[in-house]
Amino acid sequence: MGFSGGGTSAIGIIFGGKFVSHPGCRLFRVYVGFRSSQDNSKETRAGLSRASIELGTRSGKIQECGVHWCRNDGSDGKAVPGRNCMATVLVVDDSPIDRQLVGGLLKQETDWIVDFAENGTLALEQIRKASPDLVVTDMNMPGLNGLELVAAIRKGFIHVPVILMTGKGSEEIAVEALHAGASSYVPKRALATSLVEISRRVLAAFQEDRHRNELLKRIETRVESFQIENDVSLLLSLSRHLQQMLGDSWSIDRTDRLRSGTAFEEALLNALYHGNLEVSSDLKEVDHTAFYKLVEERRSASPWRERRIHVNVRLTPRDVEVVIRDEGPGFDPAKLPDPTDPENLDRPCGRGVMLMRAFMDEVLYNEHGNEVTLRRQRIRK
């Protein structure tokens, strides 16, 4: 198909497409290419050279299901949610009248597809089949109520945000649900004025998180360096940060992240207590209180308070390396007691090193004993 304008050149439009799945709506993606008659070997460089149009087949009318211009990532045909692409909202309420009311409010947003479930159990079944972008649920329902639904979604579908609709007298339960993982709530008396706006804000926040998480999984090399004072809270925060780095980039499960985090934490605390502050584990074995009292004294006294802990991190899709160096006098790693010896299992000395070696692929000390390198592969052997 060609179009000719007022000049001598013509533009050819090439169509191709396929059906792709998107939560709540089957879409037909049409690829549009533009070619100039003056150069049939290249797509025109002016304006948009290629776009993807997604036509919803949920309704026979394009106007109702929408035409959306989304980013084309050139991949295998999956729908790529962009700023103007459709979002699916699942409304859960046992009252047909309330479902109709809430659905009507949400359908004011032409970029949203609204689905319905009569109770929490049916909602979970729908979520398992096609995960929505947002769940809006009533609090009081027979069977699985709103609070229980929030807990179930939080456990199995952590990427799906939930907004609660609360009636008069259920404020305390709403607070409990927020603690259980709900993203927000709307009093039923304020649905007409607040539901759409709150839904917009929650969707925007979660979609940004999803895009960020997908981006982080594509990092080739991530390098970070830290210089930290003798502050336990900062070191524990760094340990959690390192766990999050692994989770963001590797998509490993929570248990694996915690095991790696334990190794990082033990190495950081060893650098603090035994490196910079030079407090021996032997003292902890004799007097636990005296150990931490001496720690606090040295944190505010010279020369210990001036010392810092240096951490260098290098993360790739395949492995991670964390190098931790303190400014203490060091020690002879060869003199560490064997923590696997049954006689040493209950002793605090060497426990951290045992955990580091159990959860990392390599644990290496420098010759001075004031620097340790922790390494692990994404897929451990």
N, C-alpha and C positions, 0 to 999 in steps of 0.2 A: 504494500500500500504506500503510495507516495503523495506528497502535497507539493504544489509549486507556488511560489510566491511571486512578487512583482519582478524579481530579478531572473537571472538565468539558472540559479542553483535550485535544487530540489532537496527536500529532506525525506528520507525513507524511515519509516517506523517499523521496528521488528518486534513482534510479540512472541513470548514463550512463557510457559508457566506450569505450575503443579499445585496440587493440594498439599497444604501443610497443616499441622495441628497446632492449635493455640487453646489454652484452657477456656472451656466454655463455648468455643465457636470454631467451626471448621472454616478455614480460609483458603482462598485460591490466590496464590501469589503469581502475579503477572510481571514478567521482566520486560522492560521496554528499552530498546536500544535505538539510538538516533544515528543515522549515517547521512553524510553529505554526498550529493551526486558528484561533487568536485573531487572527492577523495573516498572511494568506496572501501579502502583498506583500513581506514581509521574511523573511530567514532568522533563525532564533532567535539571539539574542545570548548565550545561555547555553552555556558550554562550547565544544566544537569545532563550528563551524558548517559547515565543509566539510573533507573529507579526501580523500586519494587512497589507495586500497588497490591494491597491486600483487600480482596472483596469478600465480605462475609456471606456465607451461604445459609446462615441461620434464618434469614428472612429472604423472601423473593425480591424485596426492594432494597437496592443498594443504599438508598437514603436512610433506611432504618438501621441497617447493620453497619453502615459506615464505609468510607473509602479512606485508607490511611497510608500516608507516605512514611515508610519506616527505613531505618538504616539497612542497607544491604551489605552483609558481611562477606558475601561470596562463598558461604560455606555450604552445608548440605541441605539447605532448604528449610531449616527451622525458622520459625517466626522470631524476629529480633525485636523485643519491646523497645520502642523509642519514646521520646517525650510525648508524642501524639498518638501512640498506639493504644489498642484496646486494653482495658483492665477488666477482670472478671470479679464481681462481688457476689458472694453467697449470703443470702438473707435466711436466717434460721428463726422461725417463730411458729408456734403451734396454732396461732390465730389466723385464719384466712384473711380477715379484714385487715389485721396489722401487717401481714405480709404484703397485701396489695398496697397499703399506704406507704410502707417503707420502700417497696419496689418502685412506686411512682415517683417518690422523691429522688431516688438514686438514678432513675432513667432520665432525669433532666440533664445528666451528663451524657452527651451523645457518644463519648469514647468509652463508656462503661457497659459491659454486658452483665445483666443481673439474673442470677439463678436463685432457686428457692429450695429450702428443705423444711419439712414440717416439725422436725425435732432434732435433738443432738445426735442420736444414733444414725439417722439418715444423712445428716450433715457429714459425719465422719466417713460414711460410705462414699459420698460424692467427692469428698476431698481426696480419698485414696484413688479414685478413678481419674480425677482431673483437678489438680491443686489450684484453687482460686488465688487471686492476688490479695483478697481481703474477705474476712468473714464479719458480718454484722449479725449479732445474735441477741435474742431476748434472754432475760435472766431466768424467769420462772416458766419451766416447761415440764411436762410429765416425762418420766424416764430419765434421760441424761439432761440435767439442767444446764444453764449457761455457765455456771462456775465449773462444773465437771467437764463441759465441752472445752473451756479454756485450758484446763489442765491437760486434757487429751491432745489438743492441738499443740500445746507447748512441748509435750513429750515426743510426739511423732512427726510434727510438721512445723519446726521452729521458725521457718522462713515465712509462715503465713500469719499476718497480724490479725488481731481480733478486736472489734469494738462492741461493747456491751450496751444494750438499751435497758435502762433501769426505770422501774416504776417507783411511785411514792412509797417510802418505808424500806427500800432495799439498798439504801446508801451504804450501810455497813458491809453487806455482801459484795457490793461493787468494789469497795476498798480491798476486800479479801481477794477478789478476782484480779484486781490490778497487781497485787502482790504475787498472784499465781501466774501472771504472764500476759494479761490483757494489755492492749496498747492504749486504750482510752475508753471512755464511756460517754453516753448521751442520755440525759433524762428524757423519758418519753414525751413529757410536756414541751420539750424543746426540739423535737425531731425536725419540725418544719424549718426552723431557723438555723439549726446547728449541724444536723447530720451530714449534709453534703460537704460542708466546709471541713469538718473534722475528718471525714473520710478522705478528702483530698490531701490533707496534711499527712495523715498516716500512710497513705499510698506513696506519696512523694518520698517520705523518709525511708520506707522499706525498699522502694525501687532503687533509690540511690545506694543503699547498703548492698543490694544485690549486684548492681553494676560495679561497685567498688570491689566486692568479693571476686567477681569474675575477672576484673582487671588484675587483682593481686595474684590470681592463679597463673597469670601469663608473665610474671616477672622472670626474667632470665637470671639476673644476679642482683641480690640485695645486700648491701654492705652498710653496717652501722657501727659507730664507735661511741663509747660512753666513758666519762670520767666521773666517778661517784664518791661522795664523802662516806664516812663511816656511819651510815644511816641504814638500819635494818629495813625500815619501811620502803626506802628507795630500792634496795636490793631485791626485796620481795616483789615490788612493782615491776622491776626489770625482768625477773623470772617469769611473771605472768605475761609480760610483753613478748618475751621470746616464745612462750607457748602459743600466743596468739599469732605470731609470725608463722609458726609451723602450720597452725590450723588454716590460716588464710591462703598459704601458698601450696600446701600439700593435701588438704582435705582429709587429714588423718582423724581418727575417731578421738573422742574425749579421753579415753583411757590412755592411749598412746601419747597424747599431748601432756597429760599429767605425769606420766613416767619421765618424759624428757624434761618437763618442768622441774621435777624433783631433782634430777641430776644437776641442772643449772643452779637451782637453789642451794644445794649442798656445796657446790663449788664456790658460789658467791659468799656464803656464810663462812666457809673455811678461810677465804681470803680476808674476810673481816676479822673474825675472832682469833684465828691462829696466825694469820699473816700480819696485817697492819697493827692489831692490838696485842699480839704475842701472848694470848691467854691460852694456856695448855688445857687439853681435854682431860688431863689427869686431875685437874682441880675440879672439873665438873663431876668426875667419878667419885671424888671425896665429898664435895660440898657444892651442890647445885646452886644454892643461893649465893655463895661466895664467888662462884664463877661469874654470874651475871652482875654482881656488885662491882667486881674488878673491871668488867667490860665497860660499865657506865663511867667509872672513874677515869679510865684511859681515853675514852671518847672525848673528854674535855681537857685532857692534859697533854703537854708536849713530851716527847716528839710524836706521839701517836695521833693526835688530833689533826696534824698537818698532812697525814698520809692519805692517799687516794687509791681507789680500785679502778683499774683500766680494763675495759671490756671491748673486744673487737668481734663483730659477728659477720659471717659471710654465708648467705643462704642462696642455694640454687634449686632448680626443680629436682635435683638428684640427691643433694647432701647438704649438711649444715656443719659449720665449724665455728665454735665459740672459744675465744682465747681470753682467759682471765688472769690478770697480773696484779699483785699487790706490791706495796712499797716496803714490806717488812724484810727482815734479814734472811728469810727463807729457811729451808730445812732439808734434810736428806731423805728423799722419798723411799730409799731402800730400807730405812729404819722403821717404816710404818708396820705395825703389827698386822699379821694376816687376818683380815676380818672374817674369812671363811672358816678359820680354826674354831671348833666348838667352844674352846675356852675363851675366845674373844667376842663371841656373838653378842653378849650382853654388855660389853664395854662400849662407851661412847667413842673412844679413840678408834678411828679407822672406819666407822660406820658410814660416814659420808662418802668416802672413797669407794666402799663396796657398792653403794647405790649408784654412784656415777658409772662404775664399770659394768653394772648390771644393765643400765638403761642406755648406755652409749656404746658405739662400736669401738671407739678408741679413747683412752684417757692417758695423755702424755704430759709429764712434768719436764721443765727445763732443768739444767744442771744445778741451778741455785735453789730450786724448790719454791720459787715465788711466782711461778707462772704455770698454769695448767691449760692444756688444749683438749677440748671435748669435740669429738666428731661422731656423726652418725649418718647412715644412709637413709634415704626416704623409705626404701623397702629393705628392712633388716634381714640378714640371712639367718 
